[in-house]
Amino acid sequence: MIDNKPSLWISGKLVGLLILCSSFSLSLIILMKINIFKAPEQQKINVNELAANTGTQQRIEEFKGAMLKLWQQQAQVKGFSDSIPSSFQSAIINAAKLSPSQKVIALTFDDGPWPESTAEVLDILRKNQIKATFFVIGQNVKNYPALLKQEVAEGHVIGNHTWHHWYQFLNPQAAAYEIDHTEDIIYQTTGLKTNLFRPPGGIMHNGVVDYARNSKYSIILWSSDSIDYSRPPVPKLIGNVFREAKPGGIVLMHDGGGNRSKTVQALPEIIANFRNQGYRFVTIPELLEMEDKNQRLTETKK
Ligand code: NI
């Protein structure tokens, strides 16, 4: 027994060592696995590049940019922004056909991005936790790309509103340029594709709508026009919005293309009034998804 003690002691140590070794290698494996799993994300954020820069502000900006890129990639995977039910491809939509009890409304903002007013609209929407839909003009995206990135980063939906916002007749080549060039810059700026189109001025027969429908865009018009482009007094602007307000409705406002201070002033009250009436706010894809769901439900009941 006495003789066995040292060997027992040694084997005990050996077992301990073995356990230590195996747990160490196990944790190594786990760490490696985590690294392997995280590798693509880390590549996207590009930590090395971030560390190389010394300016704090620049690093913050780069980090924000990297996070945005990551968010956009995730959004693409999830199919955000471009997930329109196929029944709405090439369709012309003024409002969603919903039941009166489905009290939802879609706020839409056209002609941006625009200095000051777009950021002010975004502030109000953020404070009220509302997601809206922005129909952007290509040349404004080119001039103010950061604002478009902010719209996407804050969860809003982007639609195509042509490059120049021209009203005149456009031959197929010109119409293609107006829509495709805008589609390209939205993609280059945000990594997102949209299949929502709103014709400038709501003009249906100058060539752009034909091209957009052939390209499978949903043509999104509106059911409630704020007429904010004519800069009416704030109470009148609000009255315009509510005159035709209804469940499934689409409200037309402008965050760009001119002085939009009246729209910015009116927006908090518009939001409050809708909420008092029991409405909640949805994006255009969410609105179309609701109508699609209704249709499918009635089909299964038949
Ligand atoms: Ni417009």
Boltz pocket constraint, residues with backbone or C-beta under 6 A from the ligand:
constraints:
  - pocket:
      binder: B
      contacts: [[A, 110], [A, 111], [A, 161], [A, 165], [A, 199], [A, 200], [A, 201]]
      max_distance: 6.0
